[in-house]
Every structure is written in structure tokens, then in C-alpha cells.
Amino acid sequence: MNPQELLERLRWRYATKKFDPARKLDAETWATLEQTLLLSPSSYGLQPWKFLVIDDRALREALLPLTWNQRQVVDASHYVVLAARKGIEPRDVERWIGRLAEVRGAPRESLAGYEKAMTSFVVKPPAHVVLDDWTARQAYIALGFAMESAALLGVDTCAMEGLEPAKYDALLGLEGRGYRTICALALGYRAADDRNATNPKARFALGDVVEHL
């Protein structure tokens, strides 16, 4: 892909308001997009998140009124709820270090310095850091990563923040699991009559938002 092709894909992308319920992602495309969620970057590599893919139709219908009755919830091919770790603690660091040592075939002791730095951050974060806000921001990194990946594959998306997080948590069984709903992502293919698809993409001028110092 050359630079121009990349820009064309990003200009093609928009917040899809109306999905075609008859069009579904094929298994290979969806498996690839699941991998993009898995490969999303996060601070320290900690991955303080869970991605809940809502396959059950009845569950999607139950989520609809908790999402201001936005039809993307039930009409999109796939619907993913992004949840962030709540009350992150040293055992989350220990779990990650264990996995890192396993994947890299490295002795755990060789990661001691890295583990100490992460544990220190979690136990006593900098004054400007609220840990639950920090984990939520990590989920948004994954959201953006997935949306861009989808656009490159010609898959439409709509990020969903118009929802009731506490009620999502209760319905999805997140209460007591140490995670909380942050946002959701609908993925699929735009309906032929979604008038939003033809709206010109409006952004401020480049010079208004990008400064070279």
C-alpha cells in the first residue's frame, strides 16, 4: 500500500450510522480483525482490557435500549464491547510478566527491572495519573487501532459511546470481574441508503491542528 492508498482508505471511513443487516463479515476477515485487537499497543504492554464480542442475538437486543436504541448494535455484522481493567494492581503486572517470560522463553528474573518499574507505577502512580482513567485510555488506543485496521480491509465501523456503562456491566457480567465498560465498536458494511456515507469528510485545515516547532 502506498501513501495515497492509505489516505484514500482513511477518507473512505466514516462513522457508519446505518449498517446493512444482511451483509456479514466472512470468517477470515473477522479472525483478522480479532487479531488486530490482540495486537493493539498499550502502555508497558500491560493490555488492561477485555474485548467482549456479542454473538448472541438476544443479548444484542437487550443491549439496544442501553445504547439509546441505536440500531448499529443489532444491525452490524459484529458488535464488540471494550472493557478496561478496574483497580489495576501488582498481580496484573505479575500475570503479564509471566506471559512475557513464557512467550520469549526468557527467565523471569531477567525481567525483574521491568516488573519493578511497572509495579511501582501501579502502586504509586505519578500525581497526574488516575489509574482507572489510564486503563480507559488504553482501551481507546485499541479502539482506534481496530477502526483503522477495519478501514484498510474495507470494513465499516462505528465507535459507540452513547451507552449506559453500569447497565452494560451488569448485563454482561462484568461486575465483580474487575473490568468496566468503556465503549463499543460496531463493524460490518454500510447500508446502500446511509446518506452519511456520501457526506464530504470535514476536518479543520491541517495548519490549524498540526504545528511544527
Secondary structure, DSSP 8 states (H G I E B T S, - for coil): --HHHHHHHHHH--B-SSB-TT----HHHHHHHHHHHHT---GGG---EEEEE---HHHHHHHGGGGTT-THHHHSSEEEEEEEESS--HHHHHHHHHHHHHHHT--GGGGHHHHHHHHHHHHS--TT--HHHHHHHHHHHHHHHHHHHHHHTT-EEEEE--S-HHHHHHHHT-TTTTEEEEEEEEEE-B-TT-GGGGS------HHHH----
